[in-house]
Amino acid sequence: MGDKKSPTRPKRQSKPSSDDGYWDCSVCTFRNSAEAFKCMMCDVRKGTSTRRL
């Protein structure tokens, strides 16, 4: 029996699609600074869904 090597796994990232310090607007996709509570381009609040009921 030879040495069993564990498969290499990529390192997990806490936020895979966004950089620290920024958030992407869910409506216009503009990248805003983390301090902004609403989008600088379209004035939509951070975390607002695009779904209409």
C-alpha distance matrix in Angstrom:
0.0 3.8 6.8 8.5 12.0 14.9 17.4 20.4 23.5 27.0 29.1 31.5 35.2 37.8 40.2 38.4 41.7 44.2 44.8 45.7 49.5 50.3 50.6 51.2 54.3 53.4 56.7 57.2 53.7 55.3 53.2 55.1 54.7 53.2 56.6 58.3 58.9 60.1 59.4 61.4 62.1 62.8 63.5 61.0 59.6 56.0 53.8 56.4 55.1 56.3 56.5 60.1 60.9
3.8 0.0 3.7 6.3 9.2 12.6 15.0 17.6 20.9 24.3 26.4 29.0 32.6 35.4 37.8 36.0 39.2 41.6 42.0 43.0 46.8 47.6 48.1 48.8 51.9 51.3 54.5 54.8 51.3 52.7 50.5 52.4 52.0 50.6 54.0 55.8 56.6 57.7 57.0 58.8 59.5 60.4 61.1 58.8 57.5 53.8 51.8 54.5 53.3 54.5 55.0 58.6 59.6
6.8 3.7 0.0 3.8 6.2 9.6 12.4 14.7 18.0 21.3 23.1 25.8 29.4 32.2 34.6 33.0 36.3 38.6 38.8 39.7 43.4 44.4 45.0 45.9 49.1 48.6 51.9 52.2 48.6 49.9 47.6 49.3 48.7 47.3 50.7 52.5 53.3 54.6 54.0 55.8 56.6 57.6 58.2 55.9 54.5 50.8 48.9 51.7 50.7 52.0 52.6 56.2 57.3
8.5 6.3 3.8 0.0 3.8 6.4 9.3 12.1 15.1 18.7 20.6 23.0 26.7 29.4 31.8 30.1 33.5 35.9 36.3 37.2 41.0 41.8 42.2 43.0 46.1 45.4 48.7 49.2 45.6 47.2 44.9 46.7 46.2 44.7 48.1 49.8 50.5 51.7 51.1 53.1 53.8 54.7 55.2 52.8 51.4 47.7 45.7 48.4 47.3 48.6 49.1 52.7 53.7
12.0 9.2 6.2 3.8 0.0 3.7 6.3 8.6 11.8 15.2 17.2 19.8 23.4 26.3 28.6 26.9 30.2 32.5 32.8 33.8 37.6 38.4 38.9 39.7 42.9 42.4 45.7 46.0 42.4 43.8 41.5 43.3 42.8 41.4 44.8 46.6 47.4 48.6 47.8 49.7 50.5 51.4 52.0 49.8 48.4 44.7 42.8 45.6 44.6 45.9 46.6 50.2 51.5
14.9 12.6 9.6 6.4 3.7 0.0 3.8 6.3 8.8 12.5 14.3 16.6 20.3 23.0 25.3 23.7 27.1 29.5 30.0 30.9 34.7 35.5 35.8 36.6 39.7 39.1 42.5 42.9 39.4 40.9 38.6 40.3 39.9 38.3 41.8 43.4 44.1 45.3 44.7 46.7 47.5 48.3 48.8 46.4 45.0 41.3 39.3 42.1 41.1 42.5 43.1 46.8 47.9
17.4 15.0 12.4 9.3 6.3 3.8 0.0 3.8 6.3 9.8 12.4 14.7 18.3 21.2 23.2 21.1 24.3 26.9 27.7 29.0 32.7 33.2 33.3 33.9 37.0 36.3 39.6 39.9 36.4 38.0 35.8 37.8 37.6 36.3 39.9 41.3 42.0 43.0 42.1 44.1 44.7 45.5 46.2 43.9 42.7 39.1 37.1 39.7 38.5 39.7 40.4 44.1 45.4
20.4 17.6 14.7 12.1 8.6 6.3 3.8 0.0 3.8 6.7 9.3 12.1 15.5 18.7 20.5 18.5 21.7 24.1 24.5 25.8 29.6 30.2 30.6 31.3 34.5 34.2 37.5 37.6 33.9 35.2 33.0 34.9 34.6 33.4 36.9 38.5 39.4 40.4 39.5 41.3 42.0 43.0 43.7 41.6 40.4 36.7 35.0 37.8 36.9 38.1 39.1 42.8 44.4
23.5 20.9 18.0 15.1 11.8 8.8 6.3 3.8 0.0 3.8 6.3 8.6 12.1 15.2 17.0 15.1 18.4 20.8 21.4 22.7 26.5 26.9 27.2 27.9 31.1 30.7 34.0 34.3 30.7 32.1 29.8 31.6 31.4 30.1 33.6 35.1 35.9 36.9 36.1 38.0 38.7 39.6 40.2 38.0 36.7 33.1 31.3 34.1 33.2 34.5 35.5 39.3 40.8
27.0 24.3 21.3 18.7 15.2 12.5 9.8 6.7 3.8 0.0 3.8 6.3 9.2 12.7 14.1 11.9 15.1 17.4 17.9 19.4 23.1 23.5 23.9 24.6 28.0 27.8 31.1 31.1 27.5 28.7 26.3 28.2 27.9 26.8 30.5 31.9 32.8 33.8 32.8 34.6 35.3 36.4 37.1 35.0 33.9 30.2 28.7 31.5 30.8 32.1 33.4 37.2 39.0
29.1 26.4 23.1 20.6 17.2 14.3 12.4 9.3 6.3 3.8 0.0 3.8 6.5 9.8 11.8 10.6 14.2 15.7 15.8 16.7 20.4 21.3 22.0 23.2 26.6 26.8 30.3 30.4 26.6 27.5 24.8 26.3 25.6 24.2 27.7 29.4 30.5 31.7 31.1 32.8 33.9 35.1 35.4 33.4 32.0 28.3 26.9 30.1 29.8 31.4 32.9 36.6 38.4
31.5 29.0 25.8 23.0 19.8 16.6 14.7 12.1 8.6 6.3 3.8 0.0 3.8 6.6 8.8 8.1 11.9 13.5 14.0 14.7 18.5 19.1 19.4 20.7 23.9 23.9 27.5 27.9 24.3 25.3 22.7 24.0 23.5 21.8 25.3 26.8 27.5 28.8 28.4 30.4 31.6 32.5 32.6 30.4 28.8 25.1 23.6 26.7 26.4 28.2 29.6 33.3 35.0
35.2 32.6 29.4 26.7 23.4 20.3 18.3 15.5 12.1 9.2 6.5 3.8 0.0 3.8 5.5 5.4 9.1 10.0 10.4 11.0 14.7 15.3 15.8 17.3 20.7 21.0 24.6 24.9 21.2 22.0 19.2 20.4 19.7 18.1 21.6 23.2 24.0 25.3 24.9 26.8 28.1 29.1 29.2 27.2 25.6 21.8 20.6 23.9 24.0 25.8 27.6 31.3 33.2
37.8 35.4 32.2 29.4 26.3 23.0 21.2 18.7 15.2 12.7 9.8 6.6 3.8 0.0 3.8 6.2 9.3 9.4 9.9 9.6 13.0 13.7 13.9 15.9 19.0 19.3 23.0 23.7 20.3 21.0 18.2 18.8 18.0 15.7 19.1 20.7 21.2 22.8 22.8 25.0 26.6 27.3 27.0 24.9 22.9 19.1 17.9 21.3 21.7 23.9 25.6 29.2 31.0
40.2 37.8 34.6 31.8 28.6 25.3 23.2 20.5 17.0 14.1 11.8 8.8 5.5 3.8 0.0 3.8 5.8 5.7 7.1 7.8 11.0 10.9 10.6 12.3 15.4 15.9 19.5 20.0 16.5 17.3 14.6 15.6 15.3 13.5 17.1 18.3 18.9 20.0 19.6 21.8 23.1 23.9 23.8 21.8 20.2 16.4 15.3 18.6 18.9 20.9 22.9 26.5 28.6
38.4 36.0 33.0 30.1 26.9 23.7 21.1 18.5 15.1 11.9 10.6 8.1 5.4 6.2 3.8 0.0 3.8 6.0 8.0 10.1 13.4 12.7 12.3 12.9 16.2 16.3 19.7 19.9 16.2 17.4 15.1 16.9 17.2 16.1 19.9 20.6 21.4 22.0 21.0 23.1 23.8 24.7 25.2 23.1 22.1 18.5 17.2 20.0 19.8 21.2 23.1 26.8 29.1
41.7 39.2 36.3 33.5 30.2 27.1 24.3 21.7 18.4 15.1 14.2 11.9 9.1 9.3 5.8 3.8 0.0 3.8 7.0 9.9 12.4 10.7 9.8 9.6 12.9 13.1 16.3 16.2 12.5 13.8 11.8 14.1 15.0 14.6 18.3 18.5 19.3 19.4 18.0 20.0 20.4 21.3 22.1 20.2 19.6 16.2 15.1 17.7 17.4 18.4 20.7 24.4 26.9
44.2 41.6 38.6 35.9 32.5 29.5 26.9 24.1 20.8 17.4 15.7 13.5 10.0 9.4 5.7 6.0 3.8 0.0 3.8 6.6 8.7 7.0 6.7 7.6 11.3 12.5 15.7 15.4 11.7 12.0 9.3 10.9 11.4 11.0 14.8 15.1 16.4 16.8 15.5 17.2 18.2 19.4 19.9 18.3 17.5 14.0 13.8 16.6 17.2 18.5 21.2 24.7 27.4
44.8 42.0 38.8 36.3 32.8 30.0 27.7 24.5 21.4 17.9 15.8 14.0 10.4 9.9 7.1 8.0 7.0 3.8 0.0 3.8 6.2 5.9 7.7 9.6 13.3 15.3 18.2 17.5 13.8 13.2 9.7 10.8 10.2 9.9 13.6 14.7 16.6 17.5 16.3 17.4 18.9 20.7 20.9 19.9 18.9 15.5 16.0 19.0 20.1 21.5 24.5 27.9 30.6
45.7 43.0 39.7 37.2 33.8 30.9 29.0 25.8 22.7 19.4 16.7 14.7 11.0 9.6 7.8 10.1 9.9 6.6 3.8 0.0 3.8 5.6 8.2 11.2 14.6 16.8 19.8 19.3 16.0 15.0 11.4 11.1 9.3 8.0 11.4 13.4 15.3 16.9 16.5 17.6 19.8 21.5 21.1 20.2 18.6 15.1 15.8 19.3 20.9 22.8 25.7 28.9 31.5
49.5 46.8 43.4 41.0 37.6 34.7 32.7 29.6 26.5 23.1 20.4 18.5 14.7 13.0 11.0 13.4 12.4 8.7 6.2 3.8 0.0 3.8 7.1 10.5 13.4 16.2 18.9 18.2 15.3 13.6 9.9 8.6 6.0 4.8 7.9 10.1 12.5 14.2 14.0 14.7 17.3 19.2 18.5 18.1 16.5 13.4 15.0 18.2 20.4 22.3 25.4 28.4 31.0
50.3 47.6 44.4 41.8 38.4 35.5 33.2 30.2 26.9 23.5 21.3 19.1 15.3 13.7 10.9 12.7 10.7 7.0 5.9 5.6 3.8 0.0 3.8 6.8 9.8 12.7 15.2 14.5 11.5 9.9 6.3 5.5 4.5 4.7 8.3 8.9 11.1 11.9 11.0 12.0 14.2 16.0 15.7 15.1 14.0 11.0 12.6 15.5 17.5 19.0 22.3 25.3 28.1
50.6 48.1 45.0 42.2 38.9 35.8 33.3 30.6 27.2 23.9 22.0 19.4 15.8 13.9 10.6 12.3 9.8 6.7 7.7 8.2 7.1 3.8 0.0 3.8 6.5 9.1 11.9 11.7 8.9 8.3 5.6 5.4 6.4 6.1 9.4 8.8 9.9 10.1 9.1 11.2 12.8 13.8 13.6 12.3 11.3 8.0 9.1 11.9 13.7 15.3 18.5 21.5 24.3
51.2 48.8 45.9 43.0 39.7 36.6 33.9 31.3 27.9 24.6 23.2 20.7 17.3 15.9 12.3 12.9 9.6 7.6 9.6 11.2 10.5 6.8 3.8 0.0 3.8 6.3 8.7 8.3 5.2 5.5 4.4 6.1 8.8 9.5 12.4 10.8 11.6 10.5 8.5 10.7 11.1 11.8 12.6 11.1 11.1 8.5 9.2 11.0 12.1 12.8 16.2 19.2 22.4
54.3 51.9 49.1 46.1 42.9 39.7 37.0 34.5 31.1 28.0 26.6 23.9 20.7 19.0 15.4 16.2 12.9 11.3 13.3 14.6 13.4 9.8 6.5 3.8 0.0 3.8 5.4 5.7 4.4 5.3 6.4 7.2 10.4 11.2 13.2 10.6 10.5 8.4 6.2 9.1 9.0 8.7 9.5 7.6 8.4 6.8 7.7 8.3 9.6 9.9 13.6 16.2 19.5
53.4 51.3 48.6 45.4 42.4 39.1 36.3 34.2 30.7 27.8 26.8 23.9 21.0 19.3 15.9 16.3 13.1 12.5 15.3 16.8 16.2 12.7 9.1 6.3 3.8 0.0 3.8 6.2 5.6 8.3 9.8 10.9 14.0 14.2 16.3 13.8 12.9 10.8 9.2 12.4 11.7 10.4 11.3 8.5 9.3 8.0 7.1 6.8 6.6 6.5 10.1 13.0 16.3
56.7 54.5 51.9 48.7 45.7 42.5 39.6 37.5 34.0 31.1 30.3 27.5 24.6 23.0 19.5 19.7 16.3 15.7 18.2 19.8 18.9 15.2 11.9 8.7 5.4 3.8 0.0 3.8 5.8 8.2 11.0 12.1 15.6 16.5 18.0 15.0 14.1 11.2 9.0 11.7 10.0 8.0 9.8 7.5 9.8 9.9 9.7 8.1 7.8 6.1 9.9 12.0 15.6
57.2 54.8 52.2 49.2 46.0 42.9 39.9 37.6 34.3 31.1 30.4 27.9 24.9 23.7 20.0 19.9 16.2 15.4 17.5 19.3 18.2 14.5 11.7 8.3 5.7 6.2 3.8 0.0 3.8 5.5 9.0 10.8 14.5 16.3 17.9 14.8 14.9 11.8 8.6 10.2 7.8 7.1 9.9 8.9 11.6 11.6 12.3 11.3 11.5 9.8 13.5 15.5 19.2
53.7 51.3 48.6 45.6 42.4 39.4 36.4 33.9 30.7 27.5 26.6 24.3 21.2 20.3 16.5 16.2 12.5 11.7 13.8 16.0 15.3 11.5 8.9 5.2 4.4 5.6 5.8 3.8 0.0 3.8 6.3 9.0 12.6 14.2 16.4 14.0 14.6 12.2 9.1 10.8 9.4 9.7 12.0 10.8 12.5 11.2 11.7 11.9 12.1 11.2 14.8 17.4 21.0
55.3 52.7 49.9 47.2 43.8 40.9 38.0 35.2 32.1 28.7 27.5 25.3 22.0 21.0 17.3 17.4 13.8 12.0 13.2 15.0 13.6 9.9 8.3 5.5 5.3 8.3 8.2 5.5 3.8 0.0 3.8 6.2 9.9 12.3 14.2 11.8 13.1 10.8 7.3 7.9 7.0 8.7 10.7 10.7 12.3 11.2 12.9 13.4 14.5 14.0 17.8 20.2 23.7
53.2 50.5 47.6 44.9 41.5 38.6 35.8 33.0 29.8 26.3 24.8 22.7 19.2 18.2 14.6 15.1 11.8 9.3 9.7 11.4 9.9 6.3 5.6 4.4 6.4 9.8 11.0 9.0 6.3 3.8 0.0 3.8 6.9 9.3 11.7 10.2 12.2 11.0 8.2 8.7 9.3 11.4 12.5 12.4 13.0 11.0 12.8 14.3 15.8 16.1 19.8 22.5 25.8
55.1 52.4 49.3 46.7 43.3 40.3 37.8 34.9 31.6 28.2 26.3 24.0 20.4 18.8 15.6 16.9 14.1 10.9 10.8 11.1 8.6 5.5 5.4 6.1 7.2 10.9 12.1 10.8 9.0 6.2 3.8 0.0 3.8 6.5 8.2 6.5 8.9 8.3 6.3 6.7 8.8 10.9 10.9 11.2 11.1 9.2 11.9 13.7 16.0 16.9 20.6 23.0 26.2
54.7 52.0 48.7 46.2 42.8 39.9 37.6 34.6 31.4 27.9 25.6 23.5 19.7 18.0 15.3 17.2 15.0 11.4 10.2 9.3 6.0 4.5 6.4 8.8 10.4 14.0 15.6 14.5 12.6 9.9 6.9 3.8 0.0 3.8 5.4 5.5 8.8 9.6 8.9 8.9 11.8 14.0 13.3 13.7 12.8 10.6 13.4 15.8 18.5 19.9 23.4 25.9 28.8
53.2 50.6 47.3 44.7 41.4 38.3 36.3 33.4 30.1 26.8 24.2 21.8 18.1 15.7 13.5 16.1 14.6 11.0 9.9 8.0 4.8 4.7 6.1 9.5 11.2 14.2 16.5 16.3 14.2 12.3 9.3 6.5 3.8 0.0 3.8 5.5 7.8 9.8 10.4 11.4 14.5 15.9 14.5 14.2 12.3 9.5 11.9 14.9 17.7 19.8 23.0 25.5 28.1
56.6 54.0 50.7 48.1 44.8 41.8 39.9 36.9 33.6 30.5 27.7 25.3 21.6 19.1 17.1 19.9 18.3 14.8 13.6 11.4 7.9 8.3 9.4 12.4 13.2 16.3 18.0 17.9 16.4 14.2 11.7 8.2 5.4 3.8 0.0 3.8 6.3 9.0 10.5 11.0 14.6 15.9 13.9 14.2 12.0 10.2 13.2 15.8 19.1 21.2 24.4 26.6 29.0
58.3 55.8 52.5 49.8 46.6 43.4 41.3 38.5 35.1 31.9 29.4 26.8 23.2 20.7 18.3 20.6 18.5 15.1 14.7 13.4 10.1 8.9 8.8 10.8 10.6 13.8 15.0 14.8 14.0 11.8 10.2 6.5 5.5 5.5 3.8 0.0 3.8 5.4 6.9 7.6 11.1 12.2 10.1 10.6 8.9 7.8 11.4 13.3 16.7 18.5 21.8 23.7 26.3
58.9 56.6 53.3 50.5 47.4 44.1 42.0 39.4 35.9 32.8 30.5 27.5 24.0 21.2 18.9 21.4 19.3 16.4 16.6 15.3 12.5 11.1 9.9 11.6 10.5 12.9 14.1 14.9 14.6 13.1 12.2 8.9 8.8 7.8 6.3 3.8 0.0 3.8 7.0 9.0 12.1 12.0 9.1 8.8 6.1 5.5 9.0 10.7 14.3 16.5 19.5 21.1 23.4
60.1 57.7 54.6 51.7 48.6 45.3 43.0 40.4 36.9 33.8 31.7 28.8 25.3 22.8 20.0 22.0 19.4 16.8 17.5 16.9 14.2 11.9 10.1 10.5 8.4 10.8 11.2 11.8 12.2 10.8 11.0 8.3 9.6 9.8 9.0 5.4 3.8 0.0 3.8 6.4 8.8 8.2 5.4 5.3 4.1 5.1 8.8 9.2 12.7 14.2 17.4 18.8 21.5
59.4 57.0 54.0 51.1 47.8 44.7 42.1 39.5 36.1 32.8 31.1 28.4 24.9 22.8 19.6 21.0 18.0 15.5 16.3 16.5 14.0 11.0 9.1 8.5 6.2 9.2 9.0 8.6 9.1 7.3 8.2 6.3 8.9 10.4 10.5 6.9 7.0 3.8 0.0 3.8 5.4 5.6 4.7 5.3 6.3 6.7 9.9 10.1 12.8 13.4 17.1 18.7 21.8
61.4 58.8 55.8 53.1 49.7 46.7 44.1 41.3 38.0 34.6 32.8 30.4 26.8 25.0 21.8 23.1 20.0 17.2 17.4 17.6 14.7 12.0 11.2 10.7 9.1 12.4 11.7 10.2 10.8 7.9 8.7 6.7 8.9 11.4 11.0 7.6 9.0 6.4 3.8 0.0 3.8 6.1 5.9 8.3 9.6 10.3 13.6 13.8 16.5 16.7 20.4 21.9 25.1
62.1 59.5 56.6 53.8 50.5 47.5 44.7 42.0 38.7 35.3 33.9 31.6 28.1 26.6 23.1 23.8 20.4 18.2 18.9 19.8 17.3 14.2 12.8 11.1 9.0 11.7 10.0 7.8 9.4 7.0 9.3 8.8 11.8 14.5 14.6 11.1 12.1 8.8 5.4 3.8 0.0 3.8 6.0 8.3 10.9 11.9 14.7 14.1 16.1 15.4 19.2 20.4 23.9
62.8 60.4 57.6 54.7 51.4 48.3 45.5 43.0 39.6 36.4 35.1 32.5 29.1 27.3 23.9 24.7 21.3 19.4 20.7 21.5 19.2 16.0 13.8 11.8 8.7 10.4 8.0 7.1 9.7 8.7 11.4 10.9 14.0 15.9 15.9 12.2 12.0 8.2 5.6 6.1 3.8 0.0 3.8 5.6 9.0 10.9 13.2 11.7 13.6 12.7 16.2 17.1 20.5
63.5 61.1 58.2 55.2 52.0 48.8 46.2 43.7 40.2 37.1 35.4 32.6 29.2 27.0 23.8 25.2 22.1 19.9 20.9 21.1 18.5 15.7 13.6 12.6 9.5 11.3 9.8 9.9 12.0 10.7 12.5 10.9 13.3 14.5 13.9 10.1 9.1 5.4 4.7 5.9 6.0 3.8 0.0 3.8 6.4 9.0 11.8 10.6 13.3 13.4 16.6 17.4 20.4
61.0 58.8 55.9 52.8 49.8 46.4 43.9 41.6 38.0 35.0 33.4 30.4 27.2 24.9 21.8 23.1 20.2 18.3 19.9 20.2 18.1 15.1 12.3 11.1 7.6 8.5 7.5 8.9 10.8 10.7 12.4 11.2 13.7 14.2 14.2 10.6 8.8 5.3 5.3 8.3 8.3 5.6 3.8 0.0 3.8 6.5 8.5 6.8 9.5 9.9 13.2 14.2 17.1
59.6 57.5 54.5 51.4 48.4 45.0 42.7 40.4 36.7 33.9 32.0 28.8 25.6 22.9 20.2 22.1 19.6 17.5 18.9 18.6 16.5 14.0 11.3 11.1 8.4 9.3 9.8 11.6 12.5 12.3 13.0 11.1 12.8 12.3 12.0 8.9 6.1 4.1 6.3 9.6 10.9 9.0 6.4 3.8 0.0 3.8 6.3 5.6 9.3 11.1 13.9 15.2 17.7
56.0 53.8 50.8 47.7 44.7 41.3 39.1 36.7 33.1 30.2 28.3 25.1 21.8 19.1 16.4 18.5 16.2 14.0 15.5 15.1 13.4 11.0 8.0 8.5 6.8 8.0 9.9 11.6 11.2 11.2 11.0 9.2 10.6 9.5 10.2 7.8 5.5 5.1 6.7 10.3 11.9 10.9 9.0 6.5 3.8 0.0 3.8 5.6 9.0 11.4 14.3 16.4 18.9
53.8 51.8 48.9 45.7 42.8 39.3 37.1 35.0 31.3 28.7 26.9 23.6 20.6 17.9 15.3 17.2 15.1 13.8 16.0 15.8 15.0 12.6 9.1 9.2 7.7 7.1 9.7 12.3 11.7 12.9 12.8 11.9 13.4 11.9 13.2 11.4 9.0 8.8 9.9 13.6 14.7 13.2 11.8 8.5 6.3 3.8 0.0 3.8 6.3 9.4 11.8 14.3 16.4
56.4 54.5 51.7 48.4 45.6 42.1 39.7 37.8 34.1 31.5 30.1 26.7 23.9 21.3 18.6 20.0 17.7 16.6 19.0 19.3 18.2 15.5 11.9 11.0 8.3 6.8 8.1 11.3 11.9 13.4 14.3 13.7 15.8 14.9 15.8 13.3 10.7 9.2 10.1 13.8 14.1 11.7 10.6 6.8 5.6 5.6 3.8 0.0 3.8 6.6 8.9 10.9 13.2
55.1 53.3 50.7 47.3 44.6 41.1 38.5 36.9 33.2 30.8 29.8 26.4 24.0 21.7 18.9 19.8 17.4 17.2 20.1 20.9 20.4 17.5 13.7 12.1 9.6 6.6 7.8 11.5 12.1 14.5 15.8 16.0 18.5 17.7 19.1 16.7 14.3 12.7 12.8 16.5 16.1 13.6 13.3 9.5 9.3 9.0 6.3 3.8 0.0 3.8 5.5 8.2 10.7
56.3 54.5 52.0 48.6 45.9 42.5 39.7 38.1 34.5 32.1 31.4 28.2 25.8 23.9 20.9 21.2 18.4 18.5 21.5 22.8 22.3 19.0 15.3 12.8 9.9 6.5 6.1 9.8 11.2 14.0 16.1 16.9 19.9 19.8 21.2 18.5 16.5 14.2 13.4 16.7 15.4 12.7 13.4 9.9 11.1 11.4 9.4 6.6 3.8 0.0 3.8 6.5 9.8
56.5 55.0 52.6 49.1 46.6 43.1 40.4 39.1 35.5 33.4 32.9 29.6 27.6 25.6 22.9 23.1 20.7 21.2 24.5 25.7 25.4 22.3 18.5 16.2 13.6 10.1 9.9 13.5 14.8 17.8 19.8 20.6 23.4 23.0 24.4 21.8 19.5 17.4 17.1 20.4 19.2 16.2 16.6 13.2 13.9 14.3 11.8 8.9 5.5 3.8 0.0 3.8 6.5
60.1 58.6 56.2 52.7 50.2 46.8 44.1 42.8 39.3 37.2 36.6 33.3 31.3 29.2 26.5 26.8 24.4 24.7 27.9 28.9 28.4 25.3 21.5 19.2 16.2 13.0 12.0 15.5 17.4 20.2 22.5 23.0 25.9 25.5 26.6 23.7 21.1 18.8 18.7 21.9 20.4 17.1 17.4 14.2 15.2 16.4 14.3 10.9 8.2 6.5 3.8 0.0 3.8
60.9 59.6 57.3 53.7 51.5 47.9 45.4 44.4 40.8 39.0 38.4 35.0 33.2 31.0 28.6 29.1 26.9 27.4 30.6 31.5 31.0 28.1 24.3 22.4 19.5 16.3 15.6 19.2 21.0 23.7 25.8 26.2 28.8 28.1 29.0 26.3 23.4 21.5 21.8 25.1 23.9 20.5 20.4 17.1 17.7 18.9 16.4 13.2 10.7 9.8 6.5 3.8 0.0
